[in-house]
Amino acid sequence: MPGDSEAGAGQVGPDEAWGLSSSLTPPDTMCTPEETSLLQVEETFLALLGRINTLVFQPLLLAEEPSNVKDQECLRLLLQLSEQYQHLWDLTQVSLRTLRQRLNSPATIGLHTLHLLHSSDLFLDAYRQYFVIYTSCVAVQTFQKATRKKSEFWRSQRKALKQFLTNVTLETSGAAGLPHVLCQPLTDHVQQYVLILLRLGDAVGEHHSARELAIQAADRFVTLQSFIRRALDEASATQALWEMLGSRLGDALCTADRRLLLDSQEVPAVASPVRADRVLLFNDVLVLLQGHSFQTFDLKLVWVDGRHNKKQMSNRYGFHVITPEEEFSLSAKDAQGKACWLSKVSQAICQALRGKRDIPVLEQDQDQEGAEPPASRCCLYTFRTEDRLRLATYDGSWFWGKPHGKGTLKWPDGRNHVGDFHQGLEHGFGIHLVPHGAEDKYNCYKCHWREGQMQGYGICEYANESVYKGYFRDNMRQGFGVLESSPQAPQPFKFIGHWDRDKKDGYGVLEDKDRGERYIGMWQADHRHGQGIVVTQSGICYQRTFHVDKMVGPGILLLEDDSLYEGSFTRDLAYTGKGKITFPNGYFLKASFSTGVGKGFHTQGVLETTAHPLDPMHTCKRQLGLEAFPVESRWQGIYQQFREFIHSNCPEDAQEAFLGFHVQTAKELRKSQEYLFCDRSNPDEVSAKIKDVLAELPTHQDPESLQLYLQKALKSSAHPLGKLVKLLTLAFQATYSGFGANKHLLGLAQEEVKHHAQEIWAFYQGLLRVALERQGQIQEEREDTSESHPEAYRLVLPIILPCFYPELFMLYMLYHEKEDNLYSQGIADLSLFPDTKLLECLDVQRHLWPLKDLTLTTNQRYSLVRDKCFLSATECLQKIITTVDPREKLEMLEKTYVEIENTVSRVLEREHKLPMDDLLPLLIYVVSRARIQHLGAEIHLIRDMMDPIHRGGLYDFLLTALESCYEHIQKEDMRLHRLAGVHNQKALW
Amino acid sequence: MMAIRELKVCLLGDTGVGKSSIVCRFVQDHFDHNISPTIGASFMTKTVPCGNELHKFLIWDTAGQERFHSLAPMYYRGSAAAVIVYDITKQDSFNTLKKWVKELKEHGPENIVMAIAGNKCDLSDIREVPMKDAKEYAESIGAVVVETSAKCAINIEELFQGISRQIPPLDPHENGNNGAIRLGKQTPQASRRCC
């Protein structure tokens, strides 16, 4: 730094020489005398600055290496001060240069070119900076400290220093004058600027373009003067305070930038309920002194409330102070005192929040003096005492002393919360990290919070890489949720089901990928407990009672060869104790079983070989779990969220928490998509925001529009209805896909799908009710509260069925596998028959044969043509596999019948109504020609999913007729085969 | 407003005895408010008043051929009534009728109302089955019996009135499990998942 100042000093020489020479030139007549005097003032000032630099700054900065922190701080301040001093010096030189240029050729160079005029803000800033640092030096007594060591030298300089000061009598101590030397010449100069600029403004006259500039500059310097006065006052008051407080307290509180703004010894104020002898307001903190201890409060986190509505306020001249961890009141003696404290504190808070601590009050700030500090602020704070937040650091938005808005909270133990806060608590969406053990691993909760607790939908990625997606309550897993291990885990698993206080509880499905097993059943406190079904990869399936993970009592074991074991067995499927095996051929073995040592199992019992007619419902068609898991209670946890949402009247702020994601309003959506190149959404897509949903619902009440709306809503995963379907699909797939594709579970599955339709309908009605209520329409309570809603079948089921169809149809296929195989054989055999032969075999009356439809080429005979008769009906029937909607399938079926009748009418050339005697054979013919795969599965799926309103009606009849054809083809099989062999070999081959 | 009861009625009888003719006559001869969906002559509906109720007959035809006998249970399950038709000029058809009655007693729905129709009574000169035999038989099984002629529209109406009378009136406090189906609301039915 000394080098720098030398360079600065070196600059002076030539400039001064140049300045002197030009000052000899007489001023131009165009110039005002003020400009000339300004020139003189600047020249004198520059010379003064040079001398001060040489005599004061250079020796001051020649200090030896600072030995302690305080000295370092001291030197740092002096260096800063010197830097600003150089800056001022440079500015003054530029000012002088512009003055000279102007004076040399006043005709060409205008008044406004003066640096002092057009860049007065630069001067203002430079002086302000200088005095900020200067006052810091004063406050912390930098000059005294710096001169103490070399007091001898400074005493000798006494005379030299005195020349800079005009009307100050110097004390005996050598260095005492030093601070004045660094201050007074500059303040004097500013004073001269003001005087000259004001005169200049007057002199140039009202219409001069530079007049504005001159007046503005003068104003600015007046402001600067008041700033300097105030800064000096504050600095000396602060310095006096530090001295008064003594070294211990003083050192603890003293910082270079800190200034005392108000002292309770000056304007009395008492704090309560905290005890304090003295209250000090600084520019950055509020301090309560009590004996030798003190409490500081960062002003950025201080809120004051001067309203009188606080009843607990003992003194009516009091006001409330709120900080993150303390709340107290300050009471003044009188109204004036209160006003003084309130305004000073508020003003100090405003300034502290503006954050530029090195630029304190300027005159223009006083406009804002009355302004209230904002209630909502953003800053960082480390909690000291509060239990939950001890030593935690919060960085983010605050509101009246509490974290509120977006923020980050970090605990010293590594916990970390980023998200929304409300009244000091986590509230809204947040990501919470909890370090796990010594490893660099975390449990990561991405979750919705409510008053500091995890609540609603969330995702937790655990340190062991398993992931939970589901609902929480009071920081614990509660309700419906899916826990899945990482695929690399030693024992990979996936649990989908219900939770209670963080543990698996209630109905749930656990897939143990290691054992190749799926458990479907009841849980309690993380254990299998109650009724349970296990299905294995190899197709074995059993139902048992579990007690804390152990199987107890007898169970039912269904093997893949359709044999049945009733009794007790181990988890590895070894039979133990008394039991009964029923073989697929109807034999059964009643025996007692035991595992032998290493040689399979031993048994002793009676084998019953009298052929019993075997009830298929008992073995191969046996359905498990129907009584054990009533369908209404199976997926309670999923419905529950939706029911609660309705019951609480669909609060908008809860929607996100319950759906688990952010939903946009239609408006936002449109806006966000304006920028997209391709519009991914259908323009008339349903909006998912609950407000829009509720507004839209009542407009879609007529059946047609309702159907369209439901179609869109149920397919949109952002819509509450669609979300429900999505969750239900998830649960359904987890149960019935993969290992779960077991024919013994068909009953559970089809019941579930139908029940889902009911629940979705009920949810829709709940939403509608809330929507109508919001519009002020009170809907009369429906008298019919029974569980079966025809709308569920008519409207909902066809829309949701595709979601469940793959798994459901697979179950139907497995269930009807045997029949379908027989049927396929029958179809294959019948397909060898030419049309006329087949019609004959089926005893279709000859006059009904559509021989007209057969166009023969010359070498063809009727008896050779295949797949030509009733083609339109056949093709129509084949279409039933192109849709999953049972109603559409039935419509296709109806068309098939119509086509048959049309064909017959055409043949007979008159309208003919077919009685069943004629229709059934024709239908068998059409079915055998349509060759639909898995027809048994199709028929039964249609029947189970059909709207019950059709029972006994036309559709039921049609379906029954189709089913009877299907049955007949299975039976007819062998006979036709024989017929074909004996009778008509010639025709066939 | 009168309650509409849907009644499934199943038509049984040998082929050629005129099962569907009877129904066609019943359905088409009279003015019917509801234009009913039909599948040819195989499925027909007709609504008639009975007391303070309306009975909507859902009439299911079956194939009479011997080879399709085994399929009949699919058709008559859930029926409230069965109309068993024989041809008074064919003793064989009366024998078949007896077989049907026996089968219904054993495998049919409980409390099924049976109605015996001796069709083609216009051809009584070539009658093979005496009226007396039919009446005695019907009495022994508690069935409605009439001799009808679909051709001449004799006793067709009476046949179905007979059935209506035999259907026990609906007890509003109880879902009578007599196979009747109320509109819009299903009777709890044993879950059926077998073919």
Interface residues (C-beta under 8 A of the other chain):
Chain A: P616 M617 K621 Q623 L626 L746 G747 Q750 E751 S786 S788 P790 Y815 H816 E819 D843 E894 Y897 E901 H912 K913 L914 P915 M916 D917 L919 L920 P921 G936 H940 D944 P948 I949 R951 G952 G953 L954 F957 L958 T960 A961 E963 S964 E967 H968 K971
Chain B: E6 K8 L11 T15 G16 K19 S20 C24 P37 T38 I39 G40 A41 S42 F43 T45 L58 W60 D61 T62 A63 G64 Q65 R67 F68 S70 L71 M74 Y75 G78 I181 L183 G184 K185 Q186 S191 R193 C194 C195
